[in-house]
Protein backbone atom coordinates (compact mmCIF):
# COMPACT_ATOMS: atom_id res chain seq x y z
CA UNK A 1 0.00 0.00 0.00
CA UNK A 2 1.17 3.51 -0.82
CA UNK A 3 0.41 6.25 1.68
CA UNK A 4 1.10 9.86 0.82
CA UNK A 5 1.39 11.71 4.14
CA UNK A 6 1.00 15.48 3.88
CA UNK A 7 0.90 18.50 6.13
CA UNK A 8 -1.60 21.20 5.26
CA UNK A 9 -0.32 24.14 3.23
CA UNK A 10 0.41 27.58 4.66
CA UNK A 11 -2.59 29.13 6.42
CA UNK A 12 -3.45 32.68 7.39
CA UNK A 13 -2.23 33.65 10.87
CA UNK A 14 -4.48 33.74 13.91
CA UNK A 15 -5.66 37.34 13.72
CA UNK A 16 -8.82 39.33 14.34
CA UNK A 17 -10.23 36.70 16.65
CA UNK A 18 -10.02 33.92 14.07
CA UNK A 19 -9.78 30.68 16.01
CA UNK A 20 -7.17 28.10 15.05
CA UNK A 21 -9.68 25.58 13.68
CA UNK A 22 -11.13 28.26 11.38
CA UNK A 23 -7.85 29.32 9.81
CA UNK A 24 -7.94 28.89 6.05
CA UNK A 25 -5.23 28.68 3.41
CA UNK A 26 -3.39 31.83 2.42
CA UNK A 27 -3.03 32.69 -1.26
CA UNK A 28 0.52 31.34 -1.11
CA UNK A 29 -0.73 28.17 0.58
CA UNK A 30 -3.35 27.57 -2.13
CA UNK A 31 -0.80 28.12 -4.88
CA UNK A 32 1.68 25.78 -3.21
CA UNK A 33 -0.93 23.04 -2.68
CA UNK A 34 -1.88 23.18 -6.37
CA UNK A 35 1.77 23.02 -7.44
CA UNK A 36 2.48 20.09 -5.11
CA UNK A 37 -0.58 18.25 -6.44
CA UNK A 38 0.47 18.82 -10.05
CA UNK A 39 3.98 17.61 -9.27
CA UNK A 40 2.63 14.46 -7.63
CA UNK A 41 0.44 13.77 -10.67
CA UNK A 42 3.35 14.37 -13.07
CA UNK A 43 5.43 11.91 -11.01
CA UNK A 44 2.75 9.25 -11.43
CA UNK A 45 0.91 9.50 -8.10
CA UNK A 46 -2.62 8.09 -8.07
CA UNK A 47 -4.84 7.75 -5.01
CA UNK A 48 -8.00 5.78 -4.27
CA UNK A 49 -8.62 7.41 -0.88
CA UNK A 50 -8.18 10.92 0.54
CA UNK A 51 -8.40 11.34 4.31
CA UNK A 52 -8.13 14.70 6.06
CA UNK A 53 -8.27 16.49 9.36
CA UNK A 54 -11.57 18.33 9.90
CA UNK A 55 -9.82 21.71 10.24
CA UNK A 56 -10.44 24.14 7.39
CA UNK A 57 -6.82 24.49 6.24
CA UNK A 58 -6.37 20.72 6.03
CA UNK A 59 -9.65 20.17 4.16
CA UNK A 60 -8.74 22.91 1.68
CA UNK A 61 -5.28 21.40 1.16
CA UNK A 62 -6.79 17.94 0.66
CA UNK A 63 -9.31 19.33 -1.84
CA UNK A 64 -6.63 21.09 -3.89
CA UNK A 65 -4.31 18.07 -3.89
CA UNK A 66 -7.22 15.76 -4.79
CA UNK A 67 -8.27 18.05 -7.64
CA UNK A 68 -4.76 18.02 -9.13
CA UNK A 69 -4.59 14.22 -8.71
CA UNK A 70 -7.91 13.79 -10.57
CA UNK A 71 -9.51 12.29 -7.46
CA UNK A 72 -13.29 12.59 -7.78
CA UNK A 73 -14.63 10.77 -4.71
CA UNK A 74 -15.67 12.31 -1.39
CA UNK A 75 -12.97 13.18 1.10
CA UNK A 76 -13.03 11.24 4.36
CA UNK A 77 -12.76 13.49 7.41
CA UNK A 78 -11.02 11.83 10.37
CA UNK A 79 -11.02 13.48 13.80
CA UNK A 80 -7.82 11.52 14.55
CA UNK A 81 -6.03 13.74 12.00
CA UNK A 82 -6.90 16.93 13.92
CA UNK A 83 -4.26 18.51 16.16
CA UNK A 84 -3.78 16.30 19.18
CA UNK A 85 -5.36 13.33 17.40
CA UNK A 86 -4.10 9.79 17.81
CA UNK A 87 -1.88 8.63 14.93
CA UNK A 88 -2.68 5.03 15.96
CA UNK A 89 -6.37 5.56 15.12
CA UNK A 90 -5.46 6.94 11.69
CA UNK A 91 -3.04 4.06 11.04
CA UNK A 92 -5.74 1.57 11.98
CA UNK A 93 -8.17 3.19 9.55
CA UNK A 94 -5.55 3.14 6.80
CA UNK A 95 -4.91 -0.55 7.48
CA UNK A 96 -8.48 -1.33 6.42
CA UNK A 97 -8.13 0.36 3.05
CA UNK A 98 -6.79 -1.04 -0.17
CA UNK A 99 -4.85 0.90 -2.75
CA UNK A 100 -3.09 4.23 -2.41
CA UNK A 101 -4.18 6.87 0.09
CA UNK A 102 -3.44 10.55 0.68
CA UNK A 103 -3.59 11.70 4.30
CA UNK A 104 -3.58 15.41 5.21
CA UNK A 105 -3.04 16.61 8.76
CA UNK A 106 -1.01 18.80 11.09
CA UNK A 107 2.30 18.75 12.91
CA UNK A 108 3.30 17.01 15.08
CA UNK A 109 0.62 14.40 14.34
CA UNK A 110 1.61 13.78 10.69
CA UNK A 111 5.24 13.11 11.54
CA UNK A 112 4.03 10.81 14.32
CA UNK A 113 1.80 9.00 11.84
CA UNK A 114 4.63 8.66 9.32
CA UNK A 115 6.93 7.24 12.03
CA UNK A 116 4.24 4.76 13.04
CA UNK A 117 3.64 3.69 9.43
CA UNK A 118 7.40 3.14 9.02
CA UNK A 119 7.70 1.29 12.34
CA UNK A 120 10.23 3.89 13.40
CA UNK A 121 10.63 5.90 16.62
CA UNK A 122 10.78 9.27 14.87
CA UNK A 123 10.24 11.06 11.60
CA UNK A 124 11.47 14.49 10.44
CA UNK A 125 8.93 17.27 11.00
CA UNK A 126 6.85 18.22 7.96
CA UNK A 127 6.92 21.74 6.56
CA UNK A 128 3.64 23.23 5.28
CA UNK A 129 2.50 21.39 2.09
CA UNK A 130 5.28 18.80 2.36
CA UNK A 131 4.43 15.25 1.27
CA UNK A 132 6.21 12.00 2.06
CA UNK A 133 5.55 8.62 0.50
CA UNK A 134 5.45 5.54 2.72
CA UNK A 135 5.16 2.35 0.71
CA UNK A 136 4.59 -1.01 2.39
CA UNK A 137 5.97 0.37 5.64
CA UNK A 138 9.11 1.81 4.05
CA UNK A 139 9.88 5.53 3.67
CA UNK A 140 10.46 6.27 -0.03
CA UNK A 141 10.77 10.00 -0.64
CA UNK A 142 9.77 13.46 0.46
CA UNK A 143 8.50 16.19 -1.87
CA UNK A 144 9.77 19.61 -0.86
CA UNK A 145 7.04 22.21 -1.41
CA UNK A 146 9.50 25.05 -2.02
CA UNK A 147 11.48 23.37 -4.80
CA UNK A 148 8.98 20.68 -5.92
CA UNK A 149 11.88 18.22 -5.90
CA UNK A 150 11.77 14.66 -4.63
CA UNK A 151 14.45 13.54 -2.24
CA UNK A 152 15.01 9.97 -1.04
CA UNK A 153 13.86 9.58 2.54
CA UNK A 154 16.30 7.76 4.76
CA UNK A 155 15.53 7.34 8.45
CA UNK A 156 18.44 6.84 10.83
C-alpha positions as CSV (number, residue, x, y, z in Angstrom):
1,X,0.0,0.0,0.0
2,X,1.2,3.5,-0.8
3,X,0.4,6.2,1.7
4,X,1.1,9.9,0.8
5,X,1.4,11.7,4.1
6,X,1.0,15.5,3.9
7,X,0.9,18.5,6.1
8,X,-1.6,21.2,5.3
9,X,-0.3,24.1,3.2
10,X,0.4,27.6,4.7
11,X,-2.6,29.1,6.4
12,X,-3.5,32.7,7.4
13,X,-2.2,33.6,10.9
14,X,-4.5,33.7,13.9
15,X,-5.7,37.3,13.7
16,X,-8.8,39.3,14.3
17,X,-10.2,36.7,16.6
18,X,-10.0,33.9,14.1
19,X,-9.8,30.7,16.0
20,X,-7.2,28.1,15.0
21,X,-9.7,25.6,13.7
22,X,-11.1,28.3,11.4
23,X,-7.8,29.3,9.8
24,X,-7.9,28.9,6.0
25,X,-5.2,28.7,3.4
26,X,-3.4,31.8,2.4
27,X,-3.0,32.7,-1.3
28,X,0.5,31.3,-1.1
29,X,-0.7,28.2,0.6
30,X,-3.4,27.6,-2.1
31,X,-0.8,28.1,-4.9
32,X,1.7,25.8,-3.2
33,X,-0.9,23.0,-2.7
34,X,-1.9,23.2,-6.4
35,X,1.8,23.0,-7.4
36,X,2.5,20.1,-5.1
37,X,-0.6,18.2,-6.4
38,X,0.5,18.8,-10.1
39,X,4.0,17.6,-9.3
40,X,2.6,14.5,-7.6
41,X,0.4,13.8,-10.7
42,X,3.3,14.4,-13.1
43,X,5.4,11.9,-11.0
44,X,2.7,9.3,-11.4
45,X,0.9,9.5,-8.1
46,X,-2.6,8.1,-8.1
47,X,-4.8,7.7,-5.0
48,X,-8.0,5.8,-4.3
49,X,-8.6,7.4,-0.9
50,X,-8.2,10.9,0.5
51,X,-8.4,11.3,4.3
52,X,-8.1,14.7,6.1
53,X,-8.3,16.5,9.4
54,X,-11.6,18.3,9.9
55,X,-9.8,21.7,10.2
56,X,-10.4,24.1,7.4
57,X,-6.8,24.5,6.2
58,X,-6.4,20.7,6.0
59,X,-9.6,20.2,4.2
60,X,-8.7,22.9,1.7
61,X,-5.3,21.4,1.2
62,X,-6.8,17.9,0.7
63,X,-9.3,19.3,-1.8
64,X,-6.6,21.1,-3.9
65,X,-4.3,18.1,-3.9
66,X,-7.2,15.8,-4.8
67,X,-8.3,18.0,-7.6
68,X,-4.8,18.0,-9.1
69,X,-4.6,14.2,-8.7
70,X,-7.9,13.8,-10.6
71,X,-9.5,12.3,-7.5
72,X,-13.3,12.6,-7.8
73,X,-14.6,10.8,-4.7
74,X,-15.7,12.3,-1.4
75,X,-13.0,13.2,1.1
76,X,-13.0,11.2,4.4
77,X,-12.8,13.5,7.4
78,X,-11.0,11.8,10.4
79,X,-11.0,13.5,13.8
80,X,-7.8,11.5,14.6
81,X,-6.0,13.7,12.0
82,X,-6.9,16.9,13.9
83,X,-4.3,18.5,16.2
84,X,-3.8,16.3,19.2
85,X,-5.4,13.3,17.4
86,X,-4.1,9.8,17.8
87,X,-1.9,8.6,14.9
88,X,-2.7,5.0,16.0
89,X,-6.4,5.6,15.1
90,X,-5.5,6.9,11.7
91,X,-3.0,4.1,11.0
92,X,-5.7,1.6,12.0
93,X,-8.2,3.2,9.5
94,X,-5.5,3.1,6.8
95,X,-4.9,-0.6,7.5
96,X,-8.5,-1.3,6.4
97,X,-8.1,0.4,3.1
98,X,-6.8,-1.0,-0.2
99,X,-4.8,0.9,-2.8
100,X,-3.1,4.2,-2.4
101,X,-4.2,6.9,0.1
102,X,-3.4,10.5,0.7
103,X,-3.6,11.7,4.3
104,X,-3.6,15.4,5.2
105,X,-3.0,16.6,8.8
106,X,-1.0,18.8,11.1
107,X,2.3,18.8,12.9
108,X,3.3,17.0,15.1
109,X,0.6,14.4,14.3
110,X,1.6,13.8,10.7
111,X,5.2,13.1,11.5
112,X,4.0,10.8,14.3
113,X,1.8,9.0,11.8
114,X,4.6,8.7,9.3
115,X,6.9,7.2,12.0
116,X,4.2,4.8,13.0
117,X,3.6,3.7,9.4
118,X,7.4,3.1,9.0
119,X,7.7,1.3,12.3
120,X,10.2,3.9,13.4
121,X,10.6,5.9,16.6
122,X,10.8,9.3,14.9
123,X,10.2,11.1,11.6
124,X,11.5,14.5,10.4
125,X,8.9,17.3,11.0
126,X,6.9,18.2,8.0
127,X,6.9,21.7,6.6
128,X,3.6,23.2,5.3
129,X,2.5,21.4,2.1
130,X,5.3,18.8,2.4
131,X,4.4,15.3,1.3
132,X,6.2,12.0,2.1
133,X,5.6,8.6,0.5
134,X,5.4,5.5,2.7
135,X,5.2,2.3,0.7
136,X,4.6,-1.0,2.4
137,X,6.0,0.4,5.6
138,X,9.1,1.8,4.1
139,X,9.9,5.5,3.7
140,X,10.5,6.3,0.0
141,X,10.8,10.0,-0.6
142,X,9.8,13.5,0.5
143,X,8.5,16.2,-1.9
144,X,9.8,19.6,-0.9
145,X,7.0,22.2,-1.4
146,X,9.5,25.1,-2.0
147,X,11.5,23.4,-4.8
148,X,9.0,20.7,-5.9
149,X,11.9,18.2,-5.9
150,X,11.8,14.7,-4.6
151,X,14.5,13.5,-2.2
152,X,15.0,10.0,-1.0
153,X,13.9,9.6,2.5
154,X,16.3,7.8,4.8
155,X,15.5,7.3,8.4
156,X,18.4,6.8,10.8
